[in-house]
């Protein structure tokens, strides 16, 4: 019995010693970093960009960073929460490209947009306004029943239907639906009910072309169509050699204050972006060039189909589809046909740049409600000892 007890004690001791690496993966990673060398990167939340009153703890920070840099399955990266709302990234080995990819990934937010580039003839009025004053926005206007604009008529009909349901519920002494403040196209508010000043109430109610509702004897509201962005200038991104990624050609462009070039893109109501991506991956296109394939979910495919279908070649007009990442124009291929659920980003990309873009796009699928900043970076020389 005494011998069995000794064997059990030895077994427990061996399990504790042998299992310490399993129980403490951070200690294991630190030991490997000391042996093989690498980098220790410390990141913190950019508190100046947090909404008032919000905080982010180090556990949440480490988890989100891990998602964004693709730590799972990569034995050369370890992310751990640190003190004072910080997170530490251990990059094991001497691969500077891996370190640079991680830093570039965390410096990017993965905000992807697909926009049609403005054309001098097809968009003459918008181009003239943008060249004179910069980005183009429409003003807030009263919703009028005589307006023949398709979007305005849709918003008015939606408002009328909601008000009809509210009136029916009141007449039947049933709980009315929630009082809608705005009318949306998709998830974007495009019209809003605003209060009418008491001095203007009689005049507004006399104008039968306006869309109004009366909430109380002294409380009248009218519907207004919200202003929206129609076009904006977007800088062309540069590759690692400083070369512009997109040739402006005969498209609408101008020099910017930073010594670069920016192009005018149209703002559409589809607003197709990275939130609709299902996945992104590196590939090789028909010409043997590095490229990025992407796929949309069902809603993204529907919206992308509308956007591209509305801009297929007509006569001598061939549109260019601008692909914008983190506010920079990455690519602008000619749009030859309607595209729905998948597409390809082409350009003069190196293999490393493709990997970076894929990382950023896939990381953008993970909600990241805050920005991070590099607090410190320390290179660790390899000791060579186990």
Secondary structure, 3 states (H helix, E strand, C coil): CHHHHHHHHHHHHHHHHHCHHHHCHHHHHHHHHHHHCEEEEEEEECHHHCCCCCCCCHHHHHHHHHHHHCCCCCCCEEEEECCCCEEEEEEECCCHHHHHHHHHHHHCCCCEEEEEECCCCCCHHHHHHHHHHCCEECCCEECECCCCCHHHHHHHHHHHHHHHHHHHHHHCCCCCCCCCCEEEECCEEEEEEEECCHHHHHHHHHCCCECEEEEECCEEEEEEECCCEEEEEEEECECCCCCECCCCCCCCEEECCCCCEEEEEECCCCCCEHHHEEEEEEEECCCCCEEEEEEECHHHHHHHHHHHHCCCCECCECCEEEEEECCEEEEEEECCCCCCCEEEEECCCCHHHHHHHHHHHHHCCCCCCCCEEEEEEEEECCCCCC
